[in-house]
Amino acid sequence: METKQKKKLLWQLPFLALLVIGSILIIRQQHAMPYQKNQGFVFGTTYNITYQSNDDLQQEIEAELKKVDRALSMFNDSSVITRINKGEEEINSDEIGTMFLEVYSIAQSVSDETNGAFDITVAPLVNAWGFGFKHGEMPTAKQVDSLRHFIGYKKMTLTPPLPKTFPSISKTLTGTYLLHKADKRMMLDCSAIAKGYGCDVVARLLCAHDIQNFMIEIGGEVITRGNNPQRVPWKIGVVKPTDDTLAVAHENQTVMNVTDKAMATSGNYRNFYYRGGKKYAHTIDPHTGYPVQHSLLSATVLTKDCATADAYATSFMVMGLEKAKEILEKHPELMAYLIYSDKNGELAVWQSPNLKEE
């Protein structure tokens, strides 16, 4: 019996040796593989992408981002969302149309979960308030009430209804979808989710190339996988919320280890204006039609995909601290870092328990 075991062991040794040698070679190859760094402009902001690959994929990355632009940009005259805002109803389930439908589905889902705090139909109110007070006067109460008649995500219906199968829906959609509006004046604005979705699209591209280590940042929204060039988890800063309309202050409130997660931040500390001695935030509450006024200054959300993180971060800035906590209790898949002004006017932090464990 002992002789048979020895012979069996002798046969196994060469395979074990090959396994060890192969593992060493793979590790060496990974360490030798360079990190590419791509930068550019998209969606009216900048992007910074770092990934470990022998190949520079910037052209492919920008091609994917252009597809997102053709689906979601309000400034692209031929985009899906622009055509819808001009009155078209048909959405084809080609690649560009499916991108719009995926974002529409995510937006509707977050709207349902937040009781409409997130609402992509808020565009007319956003335009009326005109951040920066371009026309020197705020909309009247009568104007706000009038606009509210055609604000509301439930005032749109899609036929046929979308299957609840994202992200695999791109393989199941066929034919033409019709988006019906209760009022033809309704307009859609996906700017509060587009940057996050762009991060997700680029992440899919990199994963399709079997890239294991990357960090994608578009306008402050981030998604990561694996390790950074120093072979340690990616660290992402959360900017300290200080009044900074010129966006020149970059002091971090904290730095987080963000690996295999998406992170999005929304805040009112840079986008605001004063009128009559009163401060107006850039975030509009779809329910009231007015800029929000509460103590929450910045909301950072972490979850698996960046589009969802982006949408919830905006939702929390609409809802305020206490209501945001209620949503987080119902959604353990979300993690949040919330910065607010306490009763003494000092900066304070609340973070979800599952984030503290990270």
Secondary structure, DSSP 4 states (H G I P E B T S, - for coil): -HHHHHHHHHHHHHHHHHHHHHHHHHHHHHHHSPEEEEEEEETTEEEEEEEE-SS--HHHHHHHHHHHHHHH-TT-TTSHHHHHHTT--EEE-SHHHHHHHHHHHHHHHHHHHTTTSS-TT-HHHHHHH-TTTTTSSPPPHHHHHHHHTT--GGGEEEESPPPS-TTGGGGT--SEEEEEESSTT-----HHHHHHHHHHHHHHHHHHTT---EEEEETTEEEEESB-TTSSB-EEEEE-----TT-----EEEEEE--S-EEEEEESSSSEEEETTEEEES-B-TTTSSB--SSEEEEEEEES-HHHHHHHHHHHHHH-HHHHHHHHHH-TT-EEEEEEE-TTS-EEEEE-HHHHT-
